[in-house]
Amino acid sequence: MVQVMFIYFALPMVMPIRIDPVTAAIVTIVINSGAYIAEITRGAILSINKGFKEASLATGLSQRSTVLHVIMPLALRRMIPALGNQWIISIKDTSLFIVIGVAELTRQGQEIIALLPAHWKSGQR
């Protein structure tokens, strides 16, 4: 929620841009999920025994072929459960984006009140 609030409210204060609520939500979920997915990928690759790499290099495969054909298929099998969990968490986190919508409605209400004649604000007609 802090990331959503920062991107939608604080970033426009620092930079002279106006961010659409949908764009702010997408950027937030990409940044948040991207960090977790990068860590899942890193952990899966590091969990592969270095003997696989040494054996494939010893058989004459290049460094690139070793990663593409030996390390990544093994790491992918280990990543699938964690990536599934991350997908579910990302879907659940989208409910936090209502904070942007509610704040946007509140702000528009404040702007409408600011445009009302002064005698309406005081309760006199």
KAGITA-V266665 format. One record per residue. N is the residue number from 1. OMEGA is omega in whole degrees, 0 to 359 (* if undefined). D_LAST is the distance of its C-alpha to the last C-alpha in Angstrom with 2 decimals. Layout:
BEGIN
N/OMEGA/D_LAST  N/OMEGA/D_LAST
END
This chain:
BEGIN
1/179/41.77  2/179/42.28  3/179/43.82  4/181/40.91  5/180/38.40  6/184/40.68  7/185/41.24  8/185/37.66  9/187/35.81  10/182/38.45  11/176/40.62  12/176/37.97  13/181/37.44  14/181/41.18  15/183/41.79  16/179/39.55  17/175/39.21  18/183/36.59  19/176/38.11  20/181/37.15  21/180/36.64  22/178/39.59  23/178/41.80  24/180/41.01  25/180/41.90  26/179/45.14  27/180/46.18  28/182/45.59  29/178/47.64  30/180/50.38  31/182/50.72  32/181/50.66  33/180/53.02  34/179/55.21  35/179/56.07  36/180/57.07  37/176/59.03  38/179/60.87  39/176/61.89  40/180/63.01  41/180/65.10  42/180/66.58  43/180/67.52  44/180/69.12  45/179/71.18  46/181/72.34  47/179/73.32  48/181/75.95  49/183/79.38  50/176/80.71  51/177/83.98  52/179/82.41  53/181/81.67  54/180/85.12  55/181/86.85  56/175/85.07  57/179/85.80  58/179/89.41  59/175/89.75  60/177/88.81  61/176/85.14  62/179/83.06  63/181/80.21  64/179/77.69  65/178/79.57  66/180/79.79  67/184/76.05  68/190/75.31  69/181/78.03  70/187/78.72  71/185/75.96  72/177/72.81  73/178/73.94  74/180/74.77  75/181/71.55  76/178/69.48  77/179/70.91  78/181/69.73  79/190/66.27  80/180/65.34  81/181/64.26  82/178/62.20  83/175/60.59  84/177/59.70  85/180/58.06  86/177/56.17  87/179/54.94  88/179/53.58  89/180/51.92  90/178/50.30  91/179/48.92  92/181/47.53  93/179/46.02  94/177/43.90  95/179/41.58  96/183/40.53  97/175/38.92  98/178/35.87  99/179/34.88  100/182/34.34  101/180/32.31  102/179/29.98  103/180/29.55  104/178/28.90  105/179/26.11  106/181/24.57  107/179/24.85  108/176/23.27  109/178/20.28  110/179/20.02  111/179/20.34  112/179/17.52  113/180/15.18  114/181/16.61  115/181/15.75  116/176/12.00  117/185/10.01  118/183/9.88  119/177/6.26  120/180/6.15  121/182/9.38  122/181/8.70  123/179/6.60  124/178/3.80  125/*/0.00
END
